[in-house]
């Protein structure tokens, strides 16, 4: 079976915009205290120096890491973290920007990771480029690579619509952005075997066109109640 068209389009778009994207989002986390708090909570949960550890301290991966800014932030919070991204252009910028960190090219639809090897996984505004029909299989893949007790943090645009982008970050592109209903995503995570234990929807800020959503979920231990 060939590679789906949406995946090729997303890769090509981010290869095209990588350098300008990195310039435009540089320092954005410094202006977003709520997002930093969520990332700090995730880091504490997976054992980055905090007192509450649902999973044993271990490796963490950011899936769809882009230029590596969130991966680098998580490393600063004490995590053993690496970044994966579909776009070779984005990975090249990430490696240049953060030479001490590990980045590789990979698709979240087929992660090059062993079963149960991760203490945590972050998908920070990366599932928005998947068609909704592809999400259950991707969430099953996230469940596969997380250890029992491992934590998952998702960030995405809250809504129920698809936007076709033909211009982005000063470039001509062609790819889709999906706004996703938080309740539906939570239900799909539960169907994949996750226990959702926190969710947040905030109002749009600055250039954002709608609400933003965040979900924290855990792969339960085998002995945990369903």
Secondary structure, DSSP 8 states (H G I E B T S, - for coil): ----HHHHHHHHHHHHHHHHHHHHHTTGGGG-HHHHHHHHHHHHHTTSS-S--SS-S-EEEEET-TTSHHHHHHHHTT-EEEEEES-HHHHHHHHHH-TTSEEEE--TTS-S--TT-EEEEEEES-GGGS-GGGHHHHHHHHHHHEEEEEEEEEEEEBSSEEEEEEEETTEEEEEEEEEB-HHHHHHHHHHTTEEEEEEEEE---TT--S-EEEEEEEE--TTS--
